[in-house]
Amino acid sequence: MSELIRKTAAELGRMVASGEVSAVEVTQAHLDRIAEVEPKIDAFLHVAAEAALEQARAVDERRAKGERLGPLAGVPVAHKDIFTTVDMPTTAASKILEGWRPPYDATVTRRLREAGLVIVGKTNLDEFAMGSSTENSAYKPTRNPWDLTRVPGGSSGGSAAAVAAYAVPLATGTDTGGSIRQPAAVTGIVGTKPTYGGSSRYGLIAFASSLDTPGPFARNVLDAALLHEAFSGHDPLDSTSINAPVPPVVEAARQADVSGMRVGVIKEFVEGEGYQRGVLRRFTEAVELLESLGAKTIEISCPSFAYALPAYYLIAPSECSSNLARFDAMRYGLRVGDDGTRSAEEVMALTRAAGFGPEVKRRIMLGTYALSSGYYDAYYGSAQKVRTLIARDFEAAFQQVDVLVSPTTPTTAFKLGERVDDPMAMYLADLCTIPSNLAGNAAISVPCGLAEEDNLPVGLQIIAPVLGDDRCYRVGAAVEKALEDRWGGPLLKEAPSL
Amino acid sequence: MSTPTETLMPFDEAMERYEPVLGLETHVELGTASKMFCGCPTTFGAPPNTQVCPVCLGLPGSLPVANAKAIESTIRIGLALNCSIAEWCRFARKNYFYPDMPKNFQISQYDEPLCYDGYIDVEVDGETVRIGIERVHLEEDTGKSTHVGGATGRIHGADYSTVDYNRAGIPLVEIVTKPITGTGRLAPQVARAYVAELRDLMRALGVSDVRMEQGSLRCDVNVSLMPRGGTEWGTRTETKNLNSLRSVERAVRHEIERQAGILDAGGRIIQETRHFHEDTGTTTSGRSKEEAQDYRYFPEPDLVPIAPDREWVEKLRAELPEPPSVRRRRLQAEWGVSDHDMAAMRNADAIDLVEATVKAGAPPADARKWWMGELARRANESGKALAELPITPEQVARVCELVASGQLNDKLARQVLEGVLAGEGTPDEVVERRGLRIVSDEGELAAIVDQVIAENAEVAEKVRNGKIAAAGALVGGVMKATKGKADAARARQLILEKLGVSG
């Protein structure tokens, strides 16, 4: 196996730019690795070997012509199959979009290409990003490289598993309620939910418009920052995109210094029920580590966070019920029952019945109900008020501290099949991550050790204010550096070889 | 559900027993260059599905970006209708499934319209009626469905349907009146006058071409009846998509007669959508609204709120054009025309054209004569609107000038207009190419007169003997010989001189 797959994205970018290695060699090494591990982890819905090599050749040609390459040119990236791509199918892991070829690239896709990143394929996810285990994919479940009987988290489980399995150094994800941070935590890698509006949603197939946020996965904080910077920034095609410079995330990741920073520990997320003991232990150690690095830590109470989960499960399904209405067999995608005798309405109903999986249907029904006349105020309206209260809790907290910390997830990776029949148990996986989606601020998950009960990775969540994404990277990189010094290398070296 | 045999109550009788309450919802397609939420063009009549993109097709992942010009136009409409302009408002999603709606929701506005609480005055039979405006909001149009086969041209019973999404996403302004009460027997005319006034206002603002027959102005009319002396309004019906002023008036009249007939027979009115039929002047039942559709409105999360800057709003207010009713009164006075003639010009959409022609130098009477006469006839023949004729007010003014200076007579002028309409060039070019200038050379004309007298000796003799009326035949001869290019009055004068009689 090529040693290239063990390199960081930053190293690979440097090597390609200096000519030490060609982008084609780098890409081929990763395609070989994908072929090796994919039968075990099922991270990809589509591997685009030819297209990837084509993109790599283009990077090599640019270099040969003397063009200056960006820091990630020639570096392979796996793309969550919820972003549109003109040269690859885009399914959102749903049968209703099987075989659809979008006529346009998402803004994130376009920026990956412009940065010279090599898109090797599209990764698996929970159907329409609805889920926390990737088991809701209509095509196949993805497995956790740490333990193939366990889930890689979700919804961006394919991306997380691919990065953790060294199939790619980088991957994209989307985070609506924790869909980047939770899989990053349970696969022992780094994942960021940028500030809402900091990265464009154009071409991201919508689940919940007011929450969906594209973000990066990587095996280390600096790589995540490089990818974050590559695809973020204002996009005139997304009205909710923030017209401000991308926070200096790469600089912050290099800074890796927390001395003098004020760190708040969210009281509600260490005292509640349902937290695994090993998770809390690693978290407590991480807080102590931050103190030893010169940060001041204090306990912060965010009382409204208790209502975050119920509010989320009204807002997200409400928006999804509307966003997913367009999948009606009329213009693209699956069409069922069009035998010349049935009405358009019947074909729509049959197609949606056949094309959507059970979790998607559950959320469409929940959302349709929550928005119904007579229920709107009690459900959607109240949830929006909770949302305001959560944002106020954050505001008050950030008056006192620079960042907040919590465990990313209450538990380590659970077993495949363990929670599929218990939606509430599944939803609890996102307990700690949801508040940041509701308030729109930035958050990152970085590995902070293994839980002793199961030897599985635990994630530390670092939360920063809106447009304070750089603080996530600054603190995350400091923790990473200190822990890797302690461990003698990255946490992933503890993972079984595949 | 509707009674198959409905007995209409004659209008006058209905008016003695019931008081109508009206409400109008008018949709105006804005004439912006691009659509409401994407950059696609809005040109009418392009081949189906050629003016579309991922956004207006609602493809997965696409997002709307609001058209600033459309927001500005809506605010200007609101200001012209004396509305308050919202300090802060949002778009909302109106959710329902229909194949011509690419996203199966329409981006519209719900409880936060951009403009609200205004009014407009309309004149009917010399009486001014103030119509309250409830709200003016901005939304996107749907695609256009065509249902093929089946008897009704509606989706139920059709063999198949096609959808053209060129119209999907065109900015649409919805203007909703407050309930219009107390108009009595004038109700049908008030409805018509209101729509006509709105149309003129949109045109004056330059925000829409307001072509009812092309659907860029569409009107839904709500009608209910209340017994005279009663206090409780009746159940209303909504007659959809009226596409001419005449249809608006007829539909209201018919609904009054129909509802009065039902109420008189002890029946009850069903709250429903109705369709108007041009050919019979009647309405028929559409879908019942008894089980009201739940649109599950909620604020559109893909768009940011609109917060119009107050200074900007005041600037837009200051720049509003003269209100159409004020302008009409001014022009009528300036031109010195009767109420009747003014109304005729308005009905023919000729006021702008006449005004422009006068501005280009033509006397008002001449400008009006050509536009309302020869050109109106030509437009009618070709099924076009006056403004669509390939002739400019400046060209018409030039024709007026050529007539006034004696270089053309009316007959020649008509030929010049014909030439311009046929694309033969400017009036002067047509005169030149067709050789239409009046024979004004005295010598040439005198020679022709001599020839005609010689050829018609018998007639000439009669004239010499004092039967001056016979000179007409000689003039006719001159006109014939010059192919109509002689100045007939001058020819007559010459003939009489040569025959030694005084006219």
Interface residues (C-beta under 8 A of the other chain):
Chain A: F83 T84 T90 A92 L97 W100 P102 P103 Y104 A106 R201 Y202 G203 L204 I205 A206 A208 S209 S210 P236 L237 D238 S239 T240 S318 E319 S321 S322 A325 R326 F327 D328 M330 R331 Y332 S343 A344 E345 M348 T368 L371 S372 S373 Y376 Y380
Chain B: P54 L57 G58 L59 P60 G61 S62 L63 P64 V65 A66 R93 N95 F97 P99 P102 K103 N104 F105 I155 S161 V163 D294 R296 Y297 F298 P301 D302 L303 V304
